[in-house]
Amino acid sequence: MPTCVELNKASPSNFELSFPLLPGQNSLLANEELILNVYGVVLPALNIQQIDMDWQGTRHKVAASPAEFEIMNVQFIVDSYFKNWKLLFNWMTYISNNKDKMIENFDNYAVDSSLVVLDNFNNSIISVNFKGMWPTNLQEVGFSHKEGEVQLEGGATFVFDYFEVMENI
């Protein structure tokens, strides 16, 4: 018979993506951790290429490459002061700003981050820890008043080296 823990379900509003200190920040707020209020994210796929190999007269499928992680698209709510959007914008212009530098050294802009999944009681149940993450795309923010909605939404695409899954129960 299922226990109460097994019946508890995570809802889409119970996710947050957090970043430590971001590179290229030079204000008093730079010492604050960036936490995106995520309303849409898909945990990226993991792929390993395979090849057929003959061994003792039998064909076997074997791994032919290291694991490859796909990109991660994140949809988030822009805060009322645009702080989260502006921090991502500053991070991307620190990487490459088309003004006075073409690109920054990778070690200077990739950071570790965590996608934390919370249960209905706001307890952390699982963390996905990303290593060497950085943004490649900051999506547009649309301004409109439709049917009384005034919530601003943004999106970003991130790449990373790999991720680890940690249970927090």
Buried (B, 14 or more C-beta within 10 A) or exposed (E): EEEEEEEEEEEEEBBBBBBEEBBBBEEEEBEBEBBBEBBEBEEBEEEEEEEEEEEEEEEEEEEEEEEEBEEBBBBBBBBEEEEBBEBBBBBBBBBEBEEEEEEBEEEEBBBBBBBBBBBEEEEBBBBBBBBBBBBEEBBEEEEEEEEEEEEBBBBBEBBBEBBEEEEEE
